[in-house]
């Protein structure tokens, strides 16, 4: 039996990974709410997700942090949900919930046992229809946000890098992407209650949102509940999108940031790249994988394993709707200088720009992205978030099934071309991220 099991295991491992097609239907309510339904009656749960097309880029000058603030504020309560009871209702019905905010959107979701789906629909419609926005809630969540900023950014090692607060302000001059998602505490302190109410009225209407229901449900019954709960929400004025173009970076931006929470410095090269729906953005994700994804990646193998000049390396694109950023960095081992790390990173980039990656590396890269694509839709919660994201930010819900075709169509020549196009020394932020003690010694 053991030999048979091993044979079958090896046989199964050798089979290609095939992504299961995600079936869905979508339609609009009369008030403009876009609805996406994905039915899977093999699971015992259902997830309700609502994504609003509002993020930190939509905030006014001097009032940063509003979108992220609302991620918290809209849990305060509604006309029919008492203050402090939101999470109790979810827990009492065997559910879980959360929310998150980016530069471009805000997303709320609940997952319940399938027989409690109606509770999720009711709660999200309450959030959209009649939340209570008062001074008590604003003051309470103001303190919550301040503590989050302290724990995630101010007191977290490399927090300014991971959350881009020490990066985007150097790469963007005109675009609101220069501001952090969490915003300025001074701006939030100065805001009046009426400003919060006005922000809600402008951005949290049904015609600026997409509702996704995924999991175990009866379609006709669910459509009726959606109409009953969300239909009464009044359509708002259309949000006017303003496209802001940044000037091209033509010379290196050399900066130093200090962090009192670190002892090991970081050398980073950061580039501005196209928005998330652009083909070149997909190529940059592949370039990131070639350089630092795993111990066999080029930078890790050379800098950490072979030459032992770095403790750690990193490279990742931070995709956003209008523009993106691509961060590449390394932490030195011992007395290795940041200049040496910079030179090696440039050498490896130069190889990508002048030499095609091997057929073997290319095949491995495609397999990795196919595996990532399959895993991204491995749960009902993931599918819900993907459907919402593809619809709101990409304008194409079908990408949940088709995006892998984009990655599979990217050629070795295209990888070389895109590396040449964006990874130029005169088009980047050259950042030394140093311990605070280094500043004191100067």
Protein Blocks (a to p, Z undefined) as FASTA:
>chain_A
ZZmmmmmmmmmmmpccddddddddddddfkopacdddddfkbcbdcddddddddfklpce
hiahklmmmmmmmmnocfklcghilmmmmmmnopacdddddfkbccddddddfklmmmmm
mmmmmmmmmpccdfklmmmmmmmmmmmmmmmmmmgghklmmnommmmmmmpmklmklpcf
klpfklmmmpcfklmmmmmmmmmcfklcccddedjddfklmmmmmmmmmmmpccdddddd
ddddddddfbdcddddddfkbcbdcdddddddddfklmklmmmmmmmmmmmgojkbmklm
mmmmmnopafbdcddddddfkbccdddddddehjbcfklmmmmmmmmmmmmmmpccdfkl
mmmmmmmmmmmmmmmmmcfklmmmmmmmmmmmnopaklmmmmmmmmmmpcfklmmmmmmm
mmcfklcccdddddfklmmmZZ
